[in-house]
Amino acid sequence: MKFVDKVAIVTGAQTGIGLAIAQRLAGEGAAVVLADIADATPQARAVQESGGRAIAVKVDVADEQSVQAMVERTVAEFGRVDILVNNAAIAAGIQLRPFEQIPVAEWRRMQDVNAMGPFLCARAVAPHMRRQQSGRIVNITSGTAFKGALFMLDYVASKGALMTMTRSLARELGPAFITVNAVSPGYTLSEGNLANKDFLASYREAAIAARALPRDGWPADIVGAVAFLASDDASFISGQILAVDGGSVYH
Ligand SMILES: NC(=O)c1ccc[n+]([C@@H]2O[C@H](COP(=O)([O-])OP(=O)(O)OC[C@H]3O[C@@H](n4cnc5c(N)ncnc54)[C@H](O)[C@@H]3O)[C@@H](O)[C@H]2O)c1
């Protein structure tokens, strides 16, 4: 029970990797806010029914007021914020296409959700973490930004931004003893990815072939690294990007 008395916000926690992270943190004692643009009430209820503390909060991470309201609700409900996991993204539903075919409006929305979202969330929790002189921010990036993956330039650009933001934010928040790290999953069989047949057909076998450990990756494979970086065990680690991909990207 690493997270007794800790309060965590996990964005994009209605499904997939975010839900698995929320369940893990709650299972280890954290009070967890499942924050999502989709309704995560049933998922929060399931956590409560298994003995955990959780609420669902609707948020659009690309909307400043909505993010502010999410953090205010968290503090009203649980009194503090110790952990922020920036997981929400336009991700599993991604449409693969040559870069010339990406509409400008979709490019902008991708950056707004995947890169500005974590900026807004970090900015909203920072005053609380600074006051506490402690905090953990874990950004969920992607191995695609290391590899130069094909046919998702808007997504790769957003995750590259999040990787570099991780390093700069670590330096800005370090004086308040707030750590900022990233976990970089490889191709992972979240529910959303399993439903995206085009993506599955293009990526699944290739991802396995590129790994030191030649098997599928699942949301459960990602959560241990996130829990570690969110814990006291990682109090002297900041600005790092931890690839959790079966040994695919070495950096
Ligand atoms: N699954 C993979 O192969 C893989 C690989 C590398 C990185 N990642 C990253 O891991 C994270 C989770 O991946 P996943 O496969 O579970 O994704 P997913 O698409 O299944 O889930 C993303 C969640 O974010 C929510 N969301 C989307 N836009 C939002 C917004 N504007 N505000 C709030 N919530 C919003 C969605 O409703 C959904 O619940 C993402 O950051 C993704 O980029 C995934």
The ligand as an ORCA input file, in Angstrom:
! r2SCAN-3c Opt
* xyz 0 1
  N      -2.091      1.872    -26.535
  C      -0.919      2.117    -27.079
  O      -0.428      1.365    -27.963
  C      -0.098      3.268    -26.645
  C       1.246      3.337    -27.024
  C       2.006      4.417    -26.620
  C       1.421      5.416    -25.867
  N       0.114      5.323    -25.519
  C      -0.456      6.391    -24.723
  O      -1.075      5.841    -23.581
  C      -2.228      6.606    -23.237
  C      -3.456      5.718    -23.173
  O      -3.552      4.923    -24.348
  P      -4.861      4.042    -24.624
  O      -4.525      3.103    -25.702
  O      -5.420      3.561    -23.335
  O      -5.801      5.213    -25.231
  P      -7.380      5.290    -25.446
  O      -7.573      6.133    -26.676
  O      -7.982      3.955    -25.378
  O      -7.863      6.115    -24.170
  C      -7.639      7.483    -24.053
  C      -8.589      8.055    -23.022
  O      -8.419      9.476    -23.031
  C      -9.703     10.071    -23.052
  N      -9.637     11.385    -23.672
  C      -9.469     11.662    -24.999
  N      -9.503     12.978    -25.205
  C      -9.686     13.552    -23.991
  C      -9.823     14.899    -23.559
  N      -9.784     15.922    -24.432
  N      -9.985     15.142    -22.242
  C     -10.051     14.107    -21.368
  N      -9.957     12.824    -21.713
  C      -9.771     12.550    -23.020
  C     -10.572      9.108    -23.827
  O     -11.958      9.310    -23.579
  C     -10.058      7.775    -23.328
  O     -10.727      7.358    -22.155
  C      -2.322      7.721    -24.285
  O      -1.651      8.862    -23.815
  C      -1.564      7.129    -25.447
  O      -1.069      8.118    -26.320
  C      -0.660      4.278    -25.890
*
